């Protein structure tokens, strides 16, 4: 675990837990829509969400990241950095929304789905309010408003699920679901403005002075934002699949590329916490500590990612049928290969470049990798099919991340091979593979409903991994003791009588 005055492990558990709590409800969306909508209608919804998702991860141009970075160096002027990011994001996303609306028919035609055009203007509005308010997630934790961040993560994901499901359950309409999402994001936007303005008033600052910080933010953030946009071009392979193939084939592909929300939550939480620690390490020029911070973060991440992805590969059919129904059996091969992509994305070196302010180097790496990836993706779609598209994407992302780690390690005066605890990762892979194969063999003859197979097999798998992990010292004694103390602490807090006895 990453050490930060004893707080990072606990914060990781709470932060990831809050996200997972909210994301649990998001499982209801594919479970309901996959069963009650026609494949073509579900495909239209997936296309709408794909455009929304792509905008979320790619279109802030790094200004939100610059707010979090400079907050560690110049906390007093935080609200001015945040104000610059707000204005920049609002202008950029408004121009994007206008472009989407003007060319909505052409975009729908490009994606082989004329029905998509009617939803694009409202989708543009959703993108504007979502991205313009996105920085609240980063600066809450950097302002040490940790409980507020927990409520935001859990509440946002929960309410997103409620909004989408309500739109379909009660109104049978993608449009209504989008209206509900816009309303939710407007509330988040207003909350962000109140936090920003209260800090500005408290520090006696003036918004008109924010321009003096814009150049420094742009120098840090724009290369990072552009590099993110460039890399996320590879995540547009869904759009290439949609352009080259039918809506049905696109739906099978996008369902197969279904990410585990647990992994995404833990990964995002770890990156947020390691960003804070790395900036502090670099600021104090303690590069040995920076390498140790990164190494322990990677160990924690991959000890979660490897067992989950191996299990999901062996039980891919049961997972797809349980979540989406047996209409999507054609998605199973895509899902099996997609688990390899999940592992590759966890090699992401971006926090190294952020902490050392070398975002320009990251941009150069990604430009080359994306050009290579586009060649592989388009060639694969044209000559071979959707599976080749996914293979090309994996190769390109692996090149970007591995070369990024090799170069990024130099900025903290280390080497890429020293950024991993190789013994633990190899052992985790071996144990996961053996246990998954054995448990899969045990359940081959059972004709149970997929949920019961998953529940029984994963229980055995989790127990087996835990016992074997402790026996082989993959899971350290101090880690087990920490988790035990943490659980007891939570139990005592939840039980007032025991809590008083414990405190007394």
URGIRA-V449875 format. One record per residue. N is the residue number from 0. PHI is phi in whole degrees, -180 to 180 (* if undefined). OMEGA is omega in whole degrees, -180 to 180 (NA if undefined). Layout:
((N & PHI & OMEGA) (N & PHI & OMEGA))
This chain:
((0 & * & 178) (1 & -75 & -178) (2 & -101 & 177) (3 & -149 & -176) (4 & 58 & 176) (5 & 76 & -172) (6 & -101 & -173) (7 & -63 & 179) (8 & -59 & -180) (9 & -66 & 179) (10 & -65 & 177) (11 & -60 & -178) (12 & -62 & -179) (13 & -68 & -177) (14 & -67 & 177) (15 & -65 & 179) (16 & -62 & 179) (17 & -64 & 179) (18 & -65 & -179) (19 & -65 & 178) (20 & -55 & 180) (21 & -69 & -176) (22 & -73 & 177) (23 & -55 & -179) (24 & -71 & 179) (25 & -68 & 176) (26 & -64 & -180) (27 & -67 & -177) (28 & -65 & 178) (29 & -64 & -179) (30 & -66 & 179) (31 & -82 & -175) (32 & -66 & -180) (33 & -63 & -178) (34 & -93 & -171) (35 & -106 & 179) (36 & -109 & 171) (37 & -66 & -178) (38 & -57 & -179) (39 & -64 & 180) (40 & -67 & 177) (41 & -65 & 177) (42 & -63 & 177) (43 & -63 & 177) (44 & -60 & 180) (45 & -63 & 178) (46 & -66 & 177) (47 & -60 & -179) (48 & -69 & 178) (49 & -65 & 178) (50 & -63 & 179) (51 & -63 & -179) (52 & -62 & -179) (53 & -61 & 179) (54 & -65 & -178) (55 & -62 & -173) (56 & -90 & -171) (57 & -115 & -165) (58 & -105 & 174) (59 & -98 & 175) (60 & 53 & 174) (61 & 80 & -178) (62 & -69 & 176) (63 & -63 & 178) (64 & -66 & 179) (65 & -66 & 177) (66 & -61 & -179) (67 & -66 & -179) (68 & -67 & -176) (69 & -71 & 177) (70 & -62 & 179) (71 & -73 & -177) (72 & -102 & -172) (73 & -144 & -174) (74 & -63 & -176) (75 & -58 & -176) (76 & -92 & -179) (77 & -50 & -175) (78 & -64 & 179) (79 & -75 & 174) (80 & -62 & -179) (81 & -66 & 179) (82 & -65 & 176) (83 & -59 & -180) (84 & -63 & -180) (85 & -62 & -179) (86 & -64 & -179) (87 & -61 & -178) (88 & -64 & -179) (89 & -65 & -180) (90 & -65 & -177) (91 & -63 & -178) (92 & -70 & 177) (93 & -66 & 177) (94 & -64 & 178) (95 & -63 & -179) (96 & -61 & 178) (97 & -64 & 179) (98 & -63 & 178) (99 & -61 & -179) (100 & -66 & -178) (101 & -65 & -175) (102 & -107 & -176) (103 & -62 & -179) (104 & -67 & 180) (105 & -66 & 179) (106 & -64 & 179) (107 & -62 & 179) (108 & -66 & 179) (109 & -62 & -179) (110 & -95 & 176) (111 & 58 & -178) (112 & -149 & -179) (113 & -57 & -179) (114 & -64 & -177) (115 & -66 & -173) (116 & -58 & -175) (117 & -68 & -177) (118 & -97 & -171) (119 & -66 & 179) (120 & -58 & 179) (121 & -68 & 176) (122 & -62 & 178) (123 & -61 & 178) (124 & -63 & 178) (125 & -61 & 179) (126 & -62 & -179) (127 & -60 & -176) (128 & -72 & -180) (129 & -71 & -177) (130 & -71 & -180) (131 & -65 & -180) (132 & -106 & -172) (133 & -67 & -174) (134 & -68 & 180) (135 & -59 & -179) (136 & -64 & -179) (137 & -75 & -173) (138 & -82 & 174) (139 & -64 & -178) (140 & -74 & 178) (141 & -74 & 175) (142 & -90 & 179) (143 & 64 & 173) (144 & -95 & -169) (145 & -70 & 180) (146 & -63 & 178) (147 & -62 & 179) (148 & -68 & 177) (149 & -61 & 179) (150 & -63 & -180) (151 & -64 & -178) (152 & -63 & -178) (153 & -66 & -176) (154 & -68 & -178) (155 & -62 & -179) (156 & -65 & 179) (157 & -63 & -177) (158 & -70 & 173) (159 & -60 & -180) (160 & -63 & 179) (161 & -61 & -179) (162 & -61 & -177) (163 & -68 & -179) (164 & -66 & 178) (165 & -64 & 179) (166 & -60 & -179) (167 & -88 & -177) (168 & -67 & -173) (169 & -101 & -177) (170 & -123 & 179) (171 & 51 & -171) (172 & -145 & 172) (173 & -66 & -179) (174 & -59 & -179) (175 & -65 & 178) (176 & -60 & 178) (177 & -67 & 178) (178 & -61 & 178) (179 & -62 & 180) (180 & -66 & 178) (181 & -60 & 179) (182 & -60 & 180) (183 & -63 & -178) (184 & -71 & 175) (185 & -64 & 177) (186 & -62 & 178) (187 & -66 & 179) (188 & -62 & 179) (189 & -64 & 178) (190 & -63 & 179) (191 & -60 & 179) (192 & -61 & -179) (193 & -66 & 179) (194 & -66 & -179) (195 & -60 & -176) (196 & -69 & 180) (197 & -64 & 178) (198 & -67 & 178) (199 & -62 & 179) (200 & -66 & -179) (201 & -60 & -178) (202 & -91 & 179) (203 & 67 & -177) (204 & -97 & 178) (205 & -123 & -179) (206 & -60 & -177) (207 & -68 & 177) (208 & -84 & -177) (209 & -63 & -178) (210 & -59 & 180) (211 & -67 & -180) (212 & -100 & -172) (213 & -63 & -176) (214 & -63 & 180) (215 & -64 & 177) (216 & -63 & -179) (217 & -64 & -179) (218 & -62 & 179) (219 & -81 & -167) (220 & -83 & -173) (221 & -62 & 176) (222 & -58 & 179) (223 & -66 & -180) (224 & -65 & 180) (225 & -64 & 179) (226 & -64 & 177) (227 & -68 & 178) (228 & -62 & -178) (229 & -63 & -180) (230 & -65 & -178) (231 & -74 & 169) (232 & -59 & 178) (233 & -66 & 178) (234 & -79 & 175) (235 & -86 & 179) (236 & -60 & 173) (237 & -59 & 180) (238 & -69 & 176) (239 & -65 & 177) (240 & -62 & 179) (241 & -65 & -179) (242 & -75 & -176) (243 & -86 & -173) (244 & -130 & -176) (245 & -75 & 177) (246 & -61 & 180) (247 & -63 & -180) (248 & -65 & 176) (249 & -60 & -179) (250 & -64 & 177) (251 & -60 & -179) (252 & -66 & -176) (253 & -67 & 175) (254 & -64 & 179) (255 & -65 & 178) (256 & -90 & -176) (257 & -100 & -176) (258 & -87 & 178) (259 & -76 & -178) (260 & -64 & 177) (261 & -63 & -179) (262 & -64 & 180) (263 & -61 & -179) (264 & -67 & -180) (265 & -65 & -180) (266 & -61 & 180) (267 & -63 & -180) (268 & -66 & 178) (269 & -63 & -180) (270 & -64 & 179) (271 & -64 & -178) (272 & -71 & -180) (273 & -70 & 176) (274 & -59 & 180) (275 & -63 & -178) (276 & -65 & -178) (277 & -65 & 178) (278 & -60 & 179) (279 & -65 & 178) (280 & -64 & -180) (281 & -67 & 180) (282 & -59 & 179) (283 & -90 & 180) (284 & 59 & 176) (285 & -96 & -174) (286 & -74 & 175) (287 & -63 & 178) (288 & -67 & 178) (289 & -63 & 178) (290 & -64 & 178) (291 & -65 & 178) (292 & -59 & -179) (293 & -65 & -178) (294 & -63 & -180) (295 & -71 & 175) (296 & -62 & 179) (297 & -62 & 179) (298 & -62 & 179) (299 & -59 & -178) (300 & -64 & -174) (301 & -76 & 174) (302 & -72 & 172) (303 & -97 & -174) (304 & -68 & -175) (305 & -61 & -180) (306 & -60 & -179) (307 & -68 & -177) (308 & -68 & 177) (309 & -65 & 178) (310 & -61 & -178) (311 & -67 & 176) (312 & -68 & -179) (313 & -70 & -177) (314 & -112 & -177) (315 & -61 & -177) (316 & -62 & -178) (317 & -63 & -179) (318 & -66 & -179) (319 & -64 & -179) (320 & -67 & -179) (321 & -65 & -175) (322 & -80 & -170) (323 & -109 & -176) (324 & 93 & -176) (325 & -74 & 173) (326 & -65 & -173) (327 & -113 & 177) (328 & -61 & 179) (329 & -66 & 180) (330 & -84 & -174) (331 & -59 & 179) (332 & -59 & 178) (333 & -64 & -179) (334 & -66 & 179) (335 & -62 & 179) (336 & -71 & -178) (337 & -64 & 178) (338 & -63 & 175) (339 & -67 & 177) (340 & -62 & 179) (341 & -60 & 179) (342 & -64 & -178) (343 & -62 & -179) (344 & -66 & -180) (345 & -75 & 174) (346 & -86 & -174) (347 & -50 & -178) (348 & -92 & -171) (349 & -54 & 179) (350 & -58 & 177) (351 & -64 & -179) (352 & -71 & 178) (353 & -65 & -174) (354 & -64 & -177) (355 & -100 & 179) (356 & 61 & 178) (357 & -104 & -177) (358 & -69 & 178) (359 & -65 & 178) (360 & -65 & 178) (361 & -60 & 180) (362 & -62 & -179) (363 & -62 & 179) (364 & -62 & -175) (365 & -71 & 177) (366 & -60 & -180) (367 & -64 & -178) (368 & -65 & -179) (369 & -71 & 176) (370 & -60 & 177) (371 & -62 & -179) (372 & -64 & 179) (373 & -62 & 177) (374 & -61 & -180) (375 & -67 & -177) (376 & -68 & -179) (377 & -67 & 177) (378 & -63 & 179) (379 & -64 & 179) (380 & -66 & -175) (381 & -74 & -172) (382 & -102 & -170) (383 & -120 & -179) (384 & 136 & -175) (385 & -59 & -179) (386 & -63 & 178) (387 & -66 & 176) (388 & -61 & -179) (389 & -66 & 178) (390 & -62 & 179) (391 & -62 & 178) (392 & -64 & -180) (393 & -62 & -179) (394 & -61 & -178) (395 & -66 & -179) (396 & -66 & 177) (397 & -62 & 178) (398 & -62 & -178) (399 & -61 & -175) (400 & -72 & -178) (401 & -69 & 177) (402 & -65 & 177) (403 & -64 & 178) (404 & -66 & -180) (405 & -62 & -179) (406 & -77 & -178) (407 & -62 & 180) (408 & -62 & -180) (409 & -65 & -177) (410 & -72 & 173) (411 & -112 & 175) (412 & 56 & 180) (413 & -139 & 176) (414 & -124 & -174) (415 & -58 & -177) (416 & -66 & 180) (417 & -88 & -180) (418 & -92 & -177) (419 & -132 & 173) (420 & -96 & -168) (421 & -62 & -178) (422 & -60 & -178) (423 & -69 & -179) (424 & -68 & 179) (425 & -65 & 180) (426 & -66 & 178) (427 & -61 & 179) (428 & -65 & -179) (429 & -64 & -179) (430 & -63 & -179) (431 & -63 & -178) (432 & -66 & -179) (433 & -63 & -179) (434 & -66 & 179) (435 & -63 & 180) (436 & -64 & -179) (437 & -65 & -178) (438 & -69 & 176) (439 & -62 & 179) (440 & -63 & -180) (441 & -62 & -174) (442 & -94 & -178) (443 & -61 & -174) (444 & -87 & -177) (445 & -86 & -180) (446 & -108 & -179) (447 & -73 & 172) (448 & -64 & -175) (449 & -50 & -179) (450 & -60 & -177) (451 & -71 & 175) (452 & -64 & 180) (453 & -65 & -179) (454 & -63 & -178) (455 & -70 & -177) (456 & -67 & -178) (457 & -71 & 176) (458 & -62 & 177) (459 & -62 & -178) (460 & -65 & -180) (461 & -63 & 179) (462 & -62 & -180) (463 & -63 & 180) (464 & -65 & -179) (465 & -65 & -178) (466 & -63 & -179) (467 & -67 & 178) (468 & -65 & 178) (469 & -68 & -178) (470 & -64 & -178) (471 & -93 & -178) (472 & 65 & 172) (473 & -68 & 173) (474 & -100 & -174) (475 & -73 & -180) (476 & -59 & -179) (477 & -68 & 177) (478 & -71 & 176) (479 & -63 & 180) (480 & -64 & 180) (481 & -64 & -180) (482 & -63 & 178) (483 & -61 & 179) (484 & -64 & -179) (485 & -65 & 179) (486 & -65 & 179) (487 & -61 & 179) (488 & -63 & 179) (489 & -66 & -180) (490 & -60 & -179) (491 & -66 & 179) (492 & -70 & -179) (493 & -79 & -180) (494 & -110 & -175) (495 & -57 & -177) (496 & -66 & 179) (497 & -67 & -179) (498 & -62 & 180) (499 & -67 & 178) (500 & -65 & -179) (501 & -66 & -178) (502 & -72 & -177) (503 & -89 & NA))
